[in-house]
Amino acid sequence: MVYHGKYNTPEDLMLDKSLSDKEKIDMLKKWRDDEKSLLRASSEGMQGDDRPDILKQVKKALISLQKTT
């Protein structure tokens, strides 16, 4: 899954110098929520792209950004 048509991983998003920290936080929160929804749907038997590793990466990126703001 490519997020927002541009980012393959949270690290890609974090390295984007054109985004402010607030924009990155907002995007990461949305990404986190989307991944949680996919996991929930997958656990309910729906087909989905089950990638808990991406959810962990998103949470880690959020934590690192929130420490600096």
RAPE-V44373 format. One record per residue. N is the residue number from 1. RES is the residue in three letters. PSI is psi in whole degrees, -180 to 180 (none if undefined). Layout:
((N/RES/PSI) (N/RES/PSI))
This chain:
((1/MET/126) (2/VAL/125) (3/TYR/132) (4/HIS/30) (5/GLY/8) (6/LYS/-34) (7/TYR/123) (8/ASN/-28) (9/THR/160) (10/PRO/-31) (11/GLU/-38) (12/ASP/-44) (13/LEU/-44) (14/MET/-31) (15/LEU/-5) (16/ASP/106) (17/LYS/-12) (18/SER/-9) (19/LEU/142) (20/SER/166) (21/ASP/-40) (22/LYS/-42) (23/GLU/-41) (24/LYS/-44) (25/ILE/-46) (26/ASP/-44) (27/MET/-41) (28/LEU/-38) (29/LYS/-42) (30/LYS/-43) (31/TRP/-45) (32/ARG/-47) (33/ASP/-40) (34/ASP/-43) (35/GLU/-40) (36/LYS/-41) (37/SER/-41) (38/LEU/-42) (39/LEU/-41) (40/ARG/-45) (41/ALA/-40) (42/SER/-40) (43/SER/-19) (44/GLU/11) (45/GLY/0) (46/MET/149) (47/GLN/136) (48/GLY/170) (49/ASP/88) (50/ASP/101) (51/ARG/74) (52/PRO/-24) (53/ASP/-37) (54/ILE/-40) (55/LEU/-43) (56/LYS/-41) (57/GLN/-40) (58/VAL/-46) (59/LYS/-41) (60/LYS/-43) (61/ALA/-41) (62/LEU/-46) (63/ILE/-45) (64/SER/-37) (65/LEU/-40) (66/GLN/-24) (67/LYS/-28) (68/THR/-11) (69/THR/none))
